[in-house]
Amino acid sequence: MDRDHLKLVFYDVHDPEDKQFWAGSSAHVISGLRKAGQSVTSVGNLVPRLRRVLRAGLFHAYRVARNLHYHPDRHDLVTRFYTAIGNRRLRQHRDADAILTVSAAFAAYLEVPQPIFVLLDATWGQIVEMYPYFAADRQPAHIVRAGYALDRRAFAKPNLHLVMTSAWAADRAMQEYGMDPSRVHILPFGANFTDDPQRDLVMKAAAQRNGQHCNLLFVGREFDRKGGPIAVEIARNLNQMGVPATLHVVGCSPESMPDCVKVHGLLKKEIPGQLAQLQNLYATSDFFLLPTRAEAQGIVFNEAAAYALPVAATDVGGVSTVVQKDWGFLLPLEADAHQYAVWLRNAFQDRDSYKLLSENARKDFEARLSNTVYTQKLLGIIRGALHATRAA
């Protein structure tokens, strides 16, 4: 094997190159690996029509009959069936150096000789405990049980490596499932840009933030879970403190908002005009604000750093692995809007401090949070594991 060139397979039951799948993370990982000169073959999108029929039928049945959410990716029998198809497809790629996937559930029954690298932001237990939609009392009991069992089966595989996006997730995998620390790695996903914002343009835009009006940017599709109501109160608090502030909401369209909130709705990166609007909001805002109630990583934080935007957010899940103290402010889940507003006011009015926060955000993006850096570090993890396997 050429030490610098790897032959990789990216596997999922879904289409891993679909930018609508998993917020586009797997598609961007694949793109980054290819840009780095690696050979990546996608194996996925298995029996799509059958998946749609099964998902729609079972989801509807559980929703109507029991008012429960059905998650087919954690249905043991369904997962076994799909993985049996996946195993046959993967046998055509016996010459691959490694298999990559973003699903522990779909790795549980994989039968491949190569090392498997599962890129995850949380264990099933963390998802169930943190996200309201996945709460144990809102899902069928057999789905919840199967989710834990699938994680357990996957993590027990001696050829499986976990690449977790945070210490929060990595520690849980080792503590709950007894994974060997040598097979657990911490690496936050990189930003989901086709092209990174250019440093000179970003810093030029940042220099034009003049401290006259505080523009807060909120990006998230789930307004309540992402802390939207608290963000609105933060903007109100700032105005009451004498700091003119506007909260710009992107990704959703909440109704009955006060005058200090401007709703932009969902802006799709695939549509040039909407992408330009989103880029302009990042460039012209003063802070990125996301007092989220539940978050495994939050790739939007990477994007904020790319635009030299200081961040105010909640210290929940894996957020603290991404947002560092020299460019962000993290508060506990129980913090109120006033506490956020005080920090924002002070950072906004101290222009020297604000400039340093802004510069540090961009530096951290370049050092840790871009997809280019993610790709190089991921390749280092893969090569290290392959070397250890050959040396054993």
C-alpha positions, -999 to 999 in steps of 0.1 A, spaced: 0 0 0 13 35 -9 18 51 25 2 84 13 -26 70 -7 -55 51 9 -84 32 -7 -114 39 14 -151 29 14 -177 51 29 -206 30 39 -242 37 50 -277 24 44 -285 59 33 -266 78 5 -235 91 23 -230 117 -5 -264 132 -1 -260 167 14 -294 164 30 -283 133 49 -269 140 84 -267 177 77 -242 170 49 -214 159 73 -207 126 56 -207 142 21 -182 168 33 -160 142 48 -159 123 15 -153 155 -4 -124 164 19 -108 130 16 -110 131 -22 -95 166 -23 -67 152 -2 -59 127 -30 -75 97 -14 -97 72 -33 -132 70 -17 -160 48 -29 -195 53 -16 -215 22 -8 -250 31 3 -285 41 -7 -296 5 -2 -331 -5 -14 -343 31 -13 -379 24 -23 -383 -4 3 -368 19 30 -392 47 22 -422 23 24 -411 7 56 -402 40 73 -435 57 62 -456 27 72 -441 20 106 -437 56 115 -474 63 107 -485 32 126 -467 41 158 -476 77 155 -513 71 151 -517 41 173 -494 50 202 -483 86 197 -447 74 196 -418 83 172 -404 53 153 -367 54 144 -360 26 119 -323 29 122 -325 14 156 -349 -15 147 -328 -46 151 -345 -68 125 -346 -39 100 -310 -31 107 -299 -67 102 -318 -69 69 -302 -38 55 -267 -47 67 -270 -82 51 -274 -63 18 -246 -40 27 -222 -69 35 -228 -83 0 -220 -49 -15 -189 -45 6 -175 -79 -5 -169 -62 -39 -144 -39 -21 -121 -64 -4 -91 -44 -16 -101 -14 4 -79 -3 33 -107 7 56 -144 12 59 -159 45 72 -194 51 84 -214 76 105 -236 49 121 -228 26 149 -261 8 144 -252 0 108 -217 -11 118 -231 -36 144 -236 -64 119 -209 -56 94 -188 -85 85 -156 -71 70 -119 -78 76 -108 -42 73 -107 -17 102 -140 1 106 -140 38 115 -173 51 129 -175 89 129 -199 98 157 -210 128 178 -228 108 205 -236 74 218 -272 61 216 -276 66 254 -265 103 251 -290 109 223 -319 93 243 -310 113 274 -305 147 257 -327 150 226 -365 154 234 -374 137 201 -354 106 211 -365 105 248 -372 69 260 -409 76 267 -414 90 232 -401 59 214 -412 22 213 -394 4 241 -380 -22 217 -364 6 197 -347 21 227 -334 -13 239 -322 -22 204 -303 11 202 -283 3 232 -277 -33 220 -266 -22 186 -241 3 201 -228 -25 224 -224 -50 196 -207 -24 173 -183 -11 200 -173 -47 209 -159 -53 174 -121 -56 177 -116 -40 143 -138 -10 151 -124 25 159 -145 53 172 -138 89 160 -159 109 184 -164 147 180 -160 155 217 -145 143 249 -180 142 262 -189 115 237 -156 96 238 -156 94 276 -191 79 276 -182 53 250 -152 42 271 -171 43 304 -203 27 293 -191 1 269 -155 -4 281 -139 5 248 -101 3 247 -89 39 247 -65 31 219 -96 26 196 -113 59 207 -103 92 191 -115 127 196 -119 148 165 -146 175 160 -162 175 125 -149 203 102 -171 231 89 -195 222 60 -182 246 34 -177 239 -2 -150 266 -1 -137 281 31 -143 318 35 -111 336 26 -92 350 56 -85 384 41 -122 389 32 -133 377 66 -110 399 86 -118 429 64 -155 424 72 -148 419 109 -129 452 110 -160 469 98 -180 459 128 -181 493 145 -198 487 178 -228 509 170 -255 482 166 -252 446 180 -262 420 154 -267 385 169 -269 355 145 -290 324 154 -288 295 130 -309 264 136 -339 245 122 -354 236 156 -361 270 172 -371 257 206 -344 230 210 -317 254 198 -327 279 225 -346 303 202 -370 317 229 -340 324 252 -321 341 223 -351 364 218 -350 373 255 -313 379 253 -319 404 225 -346 421 245 -323 423 275 -295 440 255 -319 466 242 -332 472 278 -295 477 288 -291 504 262 -273 483 236 -292 484 203 -295 448 192 -311 427 165 -314 389 166 -312 374 131 -329 340 129 -319 316 101 -331 281 95 -366 283 108 -395 308 108 -409 314 143 -440 335 145 -450 365 165 -415 378 171 -408 412 186 -393 441 167 -358 433 178 -359 400 158 -356 396 121 -366 362 107 -348 351 75 -362 316 73 -344 286 58 -315 296 36 -302 267 15 -265 266 6 -273 249 -26 -291 280 -39 -266 307 -48 -287 337 -38 -296 321 -4 -260 311 1 -249 347 -5 -275 359 20 -262 335 46 -226 344 40 -235 381 44 -252 375 77 -222 356 90 -199 384 78 -219 413 92 -230 399 125 -212 407 157 -219 375 177 -231 340 170 -258 332 196 -270 297 203 -283 290 239 -291 254 228 -309 230 250 -293 199 235 -262 197 212 -238 169 204 -214 192 185 -230 219 165 -211 224 132 -226 259 130 -200 269 157 -172 260 132 -189 282 106 -191 310 131 -154 307 138 -146 308 101 -163 342 100 -144 354 131 -176 355 151 -173 352 189 -199 328 203 -222 328 232 -238 293 238 -247 266 263 -221 243 279 -241 212 270 -231 180 252 -199 183 232 -201 220 226 -171 228 248 -148 207 227 -155 231 198 -161 265 214 -129 275 233 -128 301 261 -106 325 241 -133 332 216 -165 320 232 -187 322 263 -204 291 276 -231 291 303 -248 262 320 -282 249 309 -299 267 338 -285 302 330 -310 329 322 -311 355 294 -297 382 316 -265 364 322 -259 360 285 -268 396 279 -243 409 304 -214 390 288 -225 401 253 -228 438 264 -194 438 280 -177 421 251 -194 443 226 -186 476 243 -149 467 250 -137 469 214 -102 457 221 -115 427 238 -140 421 210 -113 423 184 -92 397 202 -122 373 205 -128 378 168 -92 371 158 -90 341 181 -122 326 165 -107 327 130 -73 314 142 -91 284 159 -110 277 127 -77 275 108 -60 254 134 -88 229 143 -122 235 128 -119 235 91 -127 205 70 -92 206 56 -77 201 91 -104 175 99 -94 155 69 -57 155 77 -63 145 113 -87 118 102 -62 104 78 -36 104 106 -60 84 128 -67 59 99 -30 55 90 -20 51 126 -46 23 131 -36 6 99 1 7 110 -7 -8 144 -28 -35 128 0 -45 104 26 -44 132 5 -66 156 
